[in-house]
Amino acid sequence: MEKVTLKPQSTEFSHKINDGQSFFDALTATPTQKEEAFLGHLYVLGYVTFKDEDMGYLVNLISSLAKREYYSPIAQETGDPKAAFEHTLKKLNEVLEDFFQKKDFELNMGLMVVAGNHVYISRIGKLNVYLVREREIIDVLNNVNLFQKDVVEQKEFSNIISGSIQKEDKLFFFYPSRSITARKKKIEELLIKNGPAELEKRIAELKGVSNNFIFCGVYIEVKEIRESALSPAPGPKIEKTLAPAPVVAAPAGLPGQSLENLPQTTSPVQKIPVQNVAPKEAPVIIRDMSLNKRENIFSKTLSNVRKTQFLGSVQRSAKFSTVGLVVVILFASVLFVRLLGGESRETRAFISEIQDDLKLAQTYVSQNQLAQARGLISGSLASLSNFPEENKTLTEATQSLNALLDRIDLVRSTTPEILYEYGAEANLDKLAGFENRLFGATATGQIVELSDNVTSLAKSEAFPYLFADEDIIVSTDGVGVRVTARESGAVAGYQLKNALPPLDVAFYGGNIYTLEDEDLVKYSDAARGNTTGSSWLKESLIAEPKKITIDGNVYVLNGQGQLAIYFKGEKINEQTIGIIPTETGKLITGNDLDYLVYVDPQILRAMLFDKKTGGLLGSYRLNTVNSEIADVTLTETGELIILTTDQKVWTLPTIR
């Protein structure tokens, strides 16, 4: 009989600069005793920059403390890698509290645990994690569908990102330096196609003779290990009593919000005969990454039956007969229960999981942690939509989650209406508006004007950003630029000098603004042919920038839900708006509007925020479009125009 386990194999990459003002190090720790085995592998990554006092020792201090606490007897007593991880983070927060009173250094520190088929991550600063699965890159820290975020405490290490892994997965735990973000697509391609040895070779080629190239991280391959599992000799039986799990009272919810339609379930006290066998890895119960990969209820139940003392005591030939009989009885019992309208064990467990999500979301709301609440609810709704069974309780749970999200987002009743409807041959991909005219671009780069018909203006190039101005239409990817004259259809093309692939792009007053990881670059008169850019900022950019829009002021939304407002290169305000932007999300505004609009195609919502206070003014549900959103634009009067992939154009008045 074989024992199948997942085992991570890691490789460290350390291409760093020796400038005397930065330090990088990585630690990989593994269990050294049988009692620690269930805790799995610990990875610690640290990158610190400093000025006068050398703070490099701080990385090693945190790494050593993390290893000591994670494998400590106290952590082992928890019996749960996640609980041990929480214990470790709280200890680190106690130590870091004094250090963070100093302001002369910037610490980027991350911890990751791989235990069985589960992964737990926490960080300070800008460290990131990529998951490579089936030749696709998943941004772990920003994927609410596959990973969930739990709050530890409101200190330096404040939350835990958790999810599941499987064999042949690859994890890249790294510091997103400008060297990486500038070559994002190339790095992702290398991660997908190469193992650690070839990756190291290709990274060395990319570095060349550059003295400013930084590529620091840990590359982890998840391998399936098969080994013989010898059955231990029978020992004396011990009666072990399992107490029921404590029932935690639900926190106070929002007014009018009821949880009665989600019943709690508890297990009775059981007496289970167990043998004196070697300790097994402690089970960890967290949300599956994909409900499509959940085991079939019969295979799960049969697996449990095979583990009982009864089946362990019979002969092999009798075992198969017994298993067959048990399967028949199980099938008949489950069929009988379902005919009576009962719920399967898997369904009850899923209901309990959704119930816990709803309670936690209520807690987040009561603590004004709206970003966490919104992310948790979005993940739960995605799980519900993929659950294979139809069930009245789950339907009611979906309604409760949507109702809570509506209350958080102050949903208004107005819904989008059809403006234009085209055939598939239109092939529209992008939108841009100016005054009362609407323009678009096809997936092949054709520039068109939209009305009752689609009118072709010119053949350009397919770029991800499209803007319209008084007499031109600009398409760009932040490096290449194509400018189309609206009347003549003439197209001019050029490359921006020294441009890096941007996080986002904005267009204002004939100028192109590209948002980078640590800078905002302005290309003055780019629409008229200027290709030279310069840093627009007079101070540092907000950490983890994601989205940008401009109305004279520059608004930058980061990955933690913070909105920074800049004027003439200086930050004049910073607000927390509670929105963690997705990759497909879009932040837009108009010169004469007193609010910003954030559109999230993943959850089909448009949210309005006051420009001065950052307060949520209201939101609109966009699910009535019944199709995937391709692009959106905002008119000067505040009308939201939506393009869907089924080649329909919708309109929604976003009047405050």
C-alpha positions in Angstrom: 0.0 0.0 0.0 1.4 3.4 -1.0 1.3 6.6 0.9 1.0 9.7 -1.4 2.0 13.1 -0.1 2.9 16.5 -1.6 6.4 17.7 -1.0 7.7 21.2 -1.9 11.2 21.5 -3.4 12.6 25.1 -3.3 15.3 27.1 -5.1 16.5 30.5 -3.9 17.2 33.3 -6.4 19.3 36.2 -5.1 20.3 38.7 -7.8 20.8 41.8 -5.7 22.7 45.1 -5.7 25.5 45.9 -3.3 24.7 49.6 -2.6 25.2 49.5 1.1 21.6 50.7 1.6 19.6 47.5 1.1 19.7 43.8 2.2 18.0 40.7 1.0 17.8 37.2 2.5 15.6 34.1 2.4 15.1 31.3 4.9 13.7 27.8 4.2 12.9 25.8 7.3 11.7 22.1 7.4 10.5 19.9 10.3 13.3 18.1 12.1 11.2 16.0 14.4 8.2 13.7 13.9 6.0 15.9 16.1 6.6 18.8 13.8 5.8 17.0 10.5 2.2 18.3 10.3 3.5 21.9 10.3 5.1 21.5 6.9 7.7 23.9 5.4 8.3 27.5 6.3 9.7 30.1 3.9 10.7 33.6 5.0 11.7 36.3 2.6 13.0 39.8 3.5 14.1 42.9 1.6 14.9 46.0 3.6 16.2 49.4 2.4 17.7 51.9 4.9 19.6 55.2 5.0 22.1 55.8 7.8 21.8 52.8 10.1 22.4 49.4 8.6 19.0 47.5 9.2 20.0 44.3 7.4 20.1 42.4 10.6 16.3 42.9 11.0 15.7 40.4 8.2 17.8 37.8 9.9 16.2 38.5 13.3 12.7 38.1 12.0 13.6 34.9 10.1 15.2 33.3 13.1 12.3 34.3 15.4 9.7 33.0 12.8 11.4 29.6 12.6 11.7 29.3 16.4 8.1 30.2 17.1 6.5 28.2 14.2 8.1 24.9 15.3 7.8 25.7 19.0 6.0 23.4 21.5 3.2 26.0 21.8 2.7 25.9 18.0 2.8 22.1 18.0 0.1 22.0 20.6 -2.3 23.8 18.3 -2.4 20.7 16.0 -3.1 23.1 13.1 -0.6 24.8 10.8 -2.8 27.8 10.4 -3.2 28.3 14.2 0.6 27.8 14.5 1.1 30.5 11.8 -1.2 32.9 13.6 0.8 32.3 16.8 4.0 33.1 15.0 2.7 36.3 13.4 1.5 37.6 16.8 5.0 37.0 18.3 6.6 38.8 15.3 4.2 41.8 15.8 5.3 42.1 19.4 8.9 42.4 18.3 8.3 44.7 15.4 6.2 47.2 17.3 9.3 48.9 18.7 11.2 48.8 15.4 8.4 50.5 13.4 8.6 53.5 15.6 11.7 54.3 13.5 11.0 55.9 10.1 14.4 55.5 8.4 13.9 52.1 6.8 11.4 50.3 4.5 10.8 46.6 5.3 9.3 44.2 2.8 8.9 40.9 4.7 6.9 37.8 3.9 6.2 34.4 5.5 4.7 31.4 3.6 3.8 28.0 5.0 3.3 24.9 2.7 1.7 22.2 4.8 0.2 19.2 3.0 -2.0 20.6 0.2 -2.5 24.0 2.0 -0.6 27.3 1.8 -0.7 30.2 4.2 0.9 33.6 3.5 1.4 36.9 5.3 3.5 39.9 4.5 4.6 43.4 5.2 5.2 45.7 2.2 5.4 44.7 -1.4 6.3 41.0 -1.5 4.2 39.0 -3.9 3.3 35.3 -4.7 2.6 33.8 -8.1 1.0 30.4 -8.5 1.8 28.6 -11.8 -0.9 26.1 -12.6 -1.7 24.4 -15.9 0.5 27.0 -17.8 -1.3 29.9 -16.3 -0.1 32.6 -13.8 -2.3 33.3 -10.8 -1.6 36.4 -8.7 -2.2 34.8 -5.3 -2.6 37.9 -3.2 -5.2 39.4 -5.5 -7.3 36.4 -6.4 -10.4 36.4 -4.1 -11.9 33.4 -5.9 -9.1 30.9 -5.2 -7.7 32.4 -2.0 -9.2 34.0 1.1 -8.0 36.6 3.5 -8.4 36.3 7.3 -7.5 39.1 9.7 -5.0 38.2 12.5 -4.8 41.6 14.3 -4.4 45.2 13.3 -0.7 45.3 13.5 2.3 44.9 11.1 1.4 41.3 10.0 -2.3 41.9 9.9 -3.8 39.0 7.8 -3.3 35.6 6.4 -4.0 34.6 2.8 -4.9 30.9 2.5 -5.7 28.4 -0.2 -4.9 25.0 -1.6 -2.2 23.6 -3.8 -1.9 20.5 -5.9 0.8 18.4 -7.5 2.8 20.0 -10.3 2.0 23.5 -9.0 4.8 26.0 -8.8 5.0 28.9 -6.4 7.2 32.0 -6.8 7.5 34.0 -3.6 9.4 37.2 -4.6 10.1 40.9 -4.1 8.5 42.8 -7.1 11.5 45.0 -7.9 11.3 47.3 -10.9 13.6 44.8 -12.7 10.7 42.3 -12.5 7.7 44.6 -13.0 9.4 46.2 -16.1 9.7 42.7 -17.6 6.5 41.3 -16.1 5.3 39.4 -19.2 8.8 38.0 -19.9 9.2 36.8 -16.3 5.8 35.2 -16.3 6.6 33.4 -19.6 9.9 32.1 -18.0 8.1 30.9 -14.9 5.5 29.0 -17.0 8.0 27.3 -19.4 11.1 26.6 -17.2 12.3 24.7 -14.2 14.6 26.3 -11.6 17.9 25.5 -13.4 16.8 26.9 -16.7 15.1 29.8 -15.0 18.3 30.8 -13.3 20.1 30.6 -16.6 17.6 32.8 -18.3 17.5 35.3 -15.5 21.3 35.6 -15.6 20.9 36.4 -19.3 18.3 39.1 -18.6 20.6 40.6 -16.0 23.6 40.8 -18.3 26.1 43.3 -17.0 23.5 45.5 -15.3 24.4 46.7 -11.8 20.8 47.6 -10.9 19.1 44.3 -11.6 17.2 42.9 -8.6 15.6 39.4 -8.8 15.1 38.0 -5.3 12.8 35.2 -4.4 12.1 31.6 -3.7 10.9 29.2 -6.4 8.9 26.2 -5.1 7.9 23.1 -7.1 5.1 20.9 -5.5 6.0 17.3 -6.2 4.0 14.2 -5.5 5.9 11.7 -3.4 4.9 8.0 -3.2 6.3 5.7 -0.6 5.4 2.4 1.1 3.1 2.7 4.0 3.6 -0.3 6.4 0.7 -1.0 8.6 1.7 -0.9 12.3 1.3 -3.9 14.6 -2.0 -3.9 16.4 -1.9 -2.4 19.9 -4.2 -2.1 22.8 -7.4 -0.1 22.0 -7.9 3.2 23.7 -11.2 4.8 24.1 -10.8 8.4 23.0 -13.6 10.9 23.5 -14.0 13.7 21.0 -15.8 16.7 22.4 -18.1 18.6 20.1 -16.7 21.7 18.5 -17.6 24.9 20.4 -20.4 27.0 18.9 -19.2 30.6 18.4 -21.9 33.2 18.8 -22.4 35.2 15.7 -21.3 38.8 15.9 -23.8 41.6 15.7 -24.8 42.1 12.1 -26.2 45.0 10.2 -29.7 46.1 11.1 -32.3 43.9 9.5 -29.8 41.2 8.5 -30.9 37.7 9.6 -28.8 34.6 9.8 -31.7 32.3 10.8 -31.9 30.8 7.3 -28.5 29.3 7.7 -28.8 26.7 10.5 -25.7 25.7 12.5 -24.8 22.1 12.8 -22.8 20.4 15.6 -21.6 16.9 16.0 -22.5 14.7 19.0 -19.9 13.3 21.3 -18.4 10.2 19.7 -16.3 7.4 21.2 -13.9 6.1 18.6 -11.6 3.2 19.1 -8.1 4.0 17.9 -4.9 2.1 17.8 -1.5 3.2 19.0 -0.1 4.4 15.6 2.3 7.1 14.6 0.8 10.6 14.7 -0.8 11.7 11.4 -0.7 15.0 9.8 -3.4 17.2 11.5 -6.3 18.0 9.2 -6.7 21.6 8.1 -10.2 22.7 7.0 -10.2 25.7 4.6 -12.1 26.7 1.5 -11.3 24.6 -1.6 -9.7 26.5 -4.4 -12.2 25.1 -6.8 -15.4 23.4 -5.9 -15.2 21.5 -9.2 -12.3 19.5 -7.6 -14.3 18.4 -4.5 -14.4 14.7 -4.0 -17.6 12.8 -4.8 -19.6 12.2 -1.7 -19.5 8.4 -2.1 -15.7 8.3 -2.6 -15.2 10.5 0.5 -17.5 8.4 2.6 -16.1 5.1 1.3 -12.6 6.3 2.2 -13.7 7.0 5.7 -15.3 3.5 6.0 -12.1 1.9 4.8 -10.3 3.5 7.7 -12.5 2.1 10.4 -11.5 -0.7 12.8 -14.1 -3.0 11.3 -12.6 -3.1 7.8 -9.2 -3.3 9.3 -9.9 -6.5 11.0 -11.4 -8.6 8.2 -9.6 -10.6 5.6 -8.8 -9.1 2.2 -11.4 -11.2 0.3 -14.1 -10.4 2.9 -13.2 -6.7 2.8 -14.2 -6.3 -0.9 -17.6 -7.9 -0.2 -18.1 -5.7 2.8 -17.2 -2.6 0.8 -19.6 -3.5 -1.9 -22.4 -4.0 0.6 -21.5 -0.7 2.3 -21.6 1.1 -1.0 -25.1 -0.3 -1.8 -26.3 0.6 1.7 -24.8 4.1 1.4 -26.4 4.6 -2.0 -29.8 3.5 -0.9 -29.6 5.6 2.3 -28.5 8.8 0.5 -31.1 8.3 -2.2 -33.7 7.8 0.5 -32.6 11.0 2.3 -32.6 13.0 -0.8 -36.0 11.8 -1.8 -37.2 13.0 1.5 -35.7 16.4 0.8 -32.7 15.9 3.1 -29.1 17.2 2.6 -25.9 15.3 1.9 -23.0 15.5 4.3 -21.1 17.6 1.8 -23.9 20.0 1.4 -24.3 20.4 5.1 -20.5 21.1 5.4 -20.7 23.6 2.6 -23.7 25.3 4.2 -21.7 25.6 7.5 -18.8 27.1 5.5 -20.9 29.7 3.9 -22.5 30.4 7.2 -19.1 31.1 8.7 -18.3 33.3 5.8 -21.4 35.4 6.3 -20.6 35.7 10.1 -17.1 36.8 9.4 -18.2 39.3 6.7 -20.6 40.7 9.3 -17.7 41.1 11.7 -15.6 42.9 9.1 -18.5 45.3 8.4 -18.9 46.0 12.1 -15.2 46.9 12.2 -15.5 49.0 9.1 -13.2 46.6 7.2 -15.2 46.9 4.0 -12.6 45.7 1.6 -12.1 42.4 3.6 -15.9 42.0 3.8 -16.4 42.6 0.1 -13.6 40.2 -0.9 -14.9 37.4 1.4 -18.5 37.8 0.1 -17.3 37.8 -3.5 -15.4 34.6 -3.0 -18.4 33.0 -1.3 -20.7 33.9 -4.1 -18.3 32.5 -6.6 -18.2 29.2 -4.7 -22.0 29.1 -4.5 -22.3 29.6 -8.2 -20.0 26.6 -8.8 -21.6 24.2 -6.2 -23.0 21.2 -8.1 -26.2 20.7 -6.0 -29.3 22.8 -6.0 -30.6 23.4 -2.5 -33.1 25.8 -1.0 -30.8 26.7 1.9 -28.0 27.5 -0.4 -30.3 29.7 -2.5 -31.3 31.6 0.6 -27.6 31.9 1.5 -26.9 33.4 -1.9 -29.7 35.9 -1.3 -28.3 36.8 2.1 -24.8 37.3 0.8 -26.0 39.5 -2.0 -28.2 41.5 0.4 -25.2 42.1 2.7 -23.1 43.1 -0.3 -25.8 45.5 -1.4 -25.9 47.1 2.0 -22.1 47.5 2.0 -22.1 49.0 -1.4 -25.3 51.2 -1.0 -26.8 49.7 -4.1 -29.2 51.8 -6.1 -32.1 50.5 -8.2 -31.1 51.9 -11.6 -29.9 49.3 -14.0 -28.2 49.5 -17.5 -30.3 50.0 -20.6 -29.4 49.0 -24.2 -28.0 51.8 -26.3 -26.7 50.0 -29.3 -26.7 46.4 -30.4 -24.4 45.0 -33.0 -23.6 41.7 -34.6 -20.6 39.5 -33.8 -18.9 40.9 -36.9 -18.4 44.3 -35.1 -15.7 42.6 -33.0 -15.6 45.6 -30.6 -13.1 45.5 -27.8 -12.5 49.0 -26.4 -14.5 52.2 -25.8 -13.7 55.9 -25.6 -15.9 59.0 -25.5 -15.5 62.7 -26.1 -18.4 65.2 -25.6 -21.4 63.6 -27.3 -19.5 61.2 -29.6 -18.6 57.6 -28.9 -15.6 55.7 -30.4 -14.3 52.2 -30.2 -11.6 49.8 -31.3 -11.9 46.3 -32.5 -9.9 43.3 -31.4 -7.8 43.7 -34.5 -7.1 47.4 -34.0 -9.7 49.0 -36.3 -10.7 52.5 -35.0 -14.5 53.1 -35.3 -17.2 55.6 -34.4 -20.3 54.2 -32.7 -23.9 55.2 -33.4 -26.8 53.2 -34.8 -24.1 51.7 -37.1 -20.4 51.1 -36.7 -18.4 53.5 -38.9 -14.7 52.6 -39.6 -12.3 55.5 -39.3 -8.8 53.9 -39.7 -6.7 50.8 -39.2 -4.5 51.2 -36.2 -3.0 48.6 -33.7 -4.8 46.6 -31.0 -3.7 48.2 -27.8 -5.3 47.9 -24.3 -5.9 51.6 -23.7 -8.1 53.9 -25.8 -8.7 57.6 -25.3 -10.6 60.2 -27.3 -9.8 64.0 -27.5 -11.1 66.9 -29.5 -9.8 65.9 -32.9 -7.8 62.7 -32.3 -8.2 59.1 -30.9 -5.2 57.7 -29.0 -4.5 54.0 -28.5 -1.5 52.8 -26.5 0.0 50.1 -24.3 2.1 52.6 -22.5 5.1 51.9 -24.7 3.8 52.2 -28.2 1.4 54.9 -29.3 -1.0 55.3 -32.3 -2.7 58.6 -32.9 -5.7 58.6 -35.3 -7.0 61.9 -36.8 -10.8 61.7 -36.4 -11.7 63.5 -39.6 -9.0 62.3 -42.1 -8.3 58.9 -40.6 -4.6 59.4 -40.8 -2.6 57.3 -38.3 0.8 58.3 -36.7 2.7 55.8 -34.7 5.8 56.0 -32.5 7.5 54.5 -29.4 7.8 56.3 -26.0 11.5 56.5 -25.1 12.7 54.4 -22.1 9.1 53.4 -21.4 8.4 50.4 -19.1 5.3 48.3 -19.4 2.9 50.2 -17.1 0.5 49.1 -14.4 -2.1 51.5 -15.8 -2.3 54.4 -18.2 -4.2 57.8 -18.2 -4.6 60.5 -20.8 -5.2 64.1 -19.9 -4.7 67.4 -21.9 -2.8 65.7 -24.7 -0.4 64.1 -22.2 0.1 60.4 -21.5 0.7 59.3 -17.9 2.1 55.8 -17.2 1.8 54.3 -13.7 4.8 52.2 -12.7 5.6 50.3 -9.6 7.4 53.2 -7.9 6.8 56.1 -10.2 4.4 58.1 -12.3 5.8 59.2 -15.7 4.4 62.0 -17.7 4.9 62.2 -21.5 3.9 65.8 -22.3 2.2 66.4 -25.7 2.5 62.7 -26.4 -0.6 63.0 -28.6 1.4 65.4 -30.8 4.4 63.3 -31.2 6.6 63.9 -28.2 8.2 60.7 -27.0 10.3 61.9 -24.0 8.9 61.3 -20.5 9.9 62.4 -17.0 8.9 61.6 -13.5 5.9 63.7 -12.6 6.1 63.1 -8.8 7.9 65.4 -6.3 7.6 62.7 -3.5 7.3 58.9 -3.3 4.3 57.2 -4.9 1.8 55.3 -2.7 2.8 51.7 -2.1 1.3 49.0 -4.4 -0.3 51.3 -7.0 -2.8 49.7 -9.2 -5.2 52.2 -11.0 -5.0 55.8 -12.1 -7.4 58.5 -13.4 -7.0 62.2 -13.9 -9.2 65.3 -13.9 -6.4 67.9 -13.2 -5.7 66.1 -9.9 -4.2 62.6 -10.2 -6.0 59.8 -8.3 -4.0 56.6 -7.6 -5.8 53.6 -6.1 -3.5 50.9 -4.5 -3.8 47.2 -3.7 -4.8 47.9 -0.1 -7.9 50.0 -0.9 -6.2 53.4 -0.3 -6.7 56.3 -2.7 -3.9 58.9 -2.9 -4.6 62.3 -4.5 -1.8 64.3 -6.1 -1.6 67.8 -7.5 1.4 69.1 -9.3 3.4 66.1 -8.2 2.7 66.4 -4.5 0.3 64.3 -2.5 -2.5 66.5 -1.1 -4.7 63.8 0.4 -5.0 60.0 1.1 -8.1 58.1 1.9 -9.2 54.5 2.5 -12.1 53.7 0.3 -12.2 50.0 1.0 -12.0 48.8 -2.6 -9.2 46.3 -3.5 -8.9 46.7 -7.3 -8.9 43.6 -9.6 -6.8 43.3 -12.7 -9.8 44.0 -14.9 -11.2 46.8 -12.8 -11.2 50.4 -14.1 -11.0 53.7 -12.2 -12.5 56.7 -14.2 -13.9 60.2 -13.7 -14.7 63.4 -15.6 -13.4 66.9 -15.3 -16.8 68.4 -14.1 -17.8 65.4 -11.9 -17.3 65.5 -8.1 -17.0 61.7 -7.8 -14.9 58.8 -9.1 -16.4 55.6 -10.6 -14.8 52.2 -10.0 -16.1 49.4 -12.2 -15.4 45.8 -11.3 -16.3 43.4 -14.2 -15.7 40.4 -11.9 -18.5 41.2 -9.5 -20.5 43.3 -12.1 -20.7 46.5 -10.0 -20.0 50.2 -10.5 -19.2 52.2 -7.4 -19.2 55.9 -6.9 -16.8 57.7 -4.4 -16.7 61.3 -3.3 -13.5 62.9 -4.6 -12.9 64.9 -1.5 -13.8 62.5 1.3 -13.4 59.1 -0.4 -16.8 58.2 1.0 -18.9 55.7 -0.9 -21.9 57.5 -2.5 -23.6 54.4 -3.9 -23.2 51.6 -6.4 -25.0 50.0 -9.3 -25.5 46.3 -10.1 -24.5 45.5 -13.7 -25.6 41.9 -13.7 -28.5 42.7 -16.0 -26.2 43.0 -19.0 -26.0 39.2 -18.9 -22.6 39.1 -20.5 -18.9 39.7 -19.8 -17.9 43.4 -19.7 -15.2 44.2 -22.3 -14.7 47.9 -21.5 -16.3 51.0 -20.0 -16.1 54.8 -20.4 -17.6 57.8 -18.7 -19.1 60.8 -20.5 -18.6 64.3 -19.3 -22.1 64.4 -17.9 -21.5 61.2 -15.8 -23.2 58.7 -18.0 -21.5 55.3 -17.8 -21.2 53.5 -21.2 -20.6 49.8 -21.0 -19.4 47.5 -23.8 -20.1 43.8 -23.4 -18.5 40.9 -25.3 -21.8 40.0 -27.0 -21.3 43.3 -28.9 -23.9 45.3 -27.0 -23.4 48.9 -25.8 -25.3 49.8 -22.6 -25.9 53.1 -20.8 -26.2 53.8 -17.1 -26.7 57.3 -15.7 -24.4 57.7 -12.7 -26.0 60.9 -11.4 -25.0 61.5 -7.8 
